[in-house]
Amino acid sequence: MAHEVFQHVPFPFPDSSFPPQLGAMVQRTVADGELPALAVVHTADNSWIVLDGVNDPNLDGACVIDAMVHLVDDDPSLAVVARLEVGHRADRQRPGDLWQSLPVELDD
């Protein structure tokens, strides 16, 4: 059963957990489980983007909208990025690595 998701949900989140109604732009490779999430961006406008760190997310059909909680269900290590500040990104080299947070650069 599909649930309605929203691009903007007030931040910070209660319990530092992604709320079920939070939607994100997600690379299809991550949403389909083909590749792990290696980058998460919490944009200056309070939107969320989840990337595989390999493929170009700007190509037609490369991204879908999905609920962040679905991604966390598939990869519990994503739960920690729910505390990622607005205007920051978190990156890791491979699954299991710690997420490294840094401010988003204008060309990100």
Long-range contacts (C-beta under 8 A, 24 or more apart in sequence): 3-67, 5-65, 5-66, 5-67, 7-47, 8-45, 8-46, 8-47, 9-46, 11-42, 11-46, 11-86, 12-83, 13-82, 16-82, 16-83, 17-79, 17-82, 18-68, 18-69, 18-72, 18-79, 18-82, 19-69, 20-67, 20-69, 21-67, 22-48, 22-67, 22-68, 22-69, 23-48, 23-65, 23-66, 23-67, 23-68, 24-48, 24-49, 24-50, 24-65, 24-66, 24-67, 24-68, 24-71, 25-49, 25-50, 25-57, 25-63, 25-64, 25-65, 26-50, 26-63, 26-64, 26-65, 26-66, 26-71, 27-51, 27-52, 27-55, 27-57, 27-62, 27-63, 28-61, 28-62, 28-63, 28-64, 29-54, 29-55, 30-71, 31-64, 31-66, 31-71, 33-74, 36-75, 36-94, 36-95, 37-71, 37-75, 37-78, 38-91, 38-92, 38-93, 38-94, 39-89, 39-90, 39-91, 39-92, 40-78, 40-81, 40-84, 40-89, 40-90, 40-99, 41-88, 41-89, 41-104, 41-108, 42-81, 42-84, 42-85, 42-86, 42-87, 42-88, 42-89, 43-86, 43-87, 43-104, 44-86, 44-87, 44-104, 46-86, 50-78, 53-91
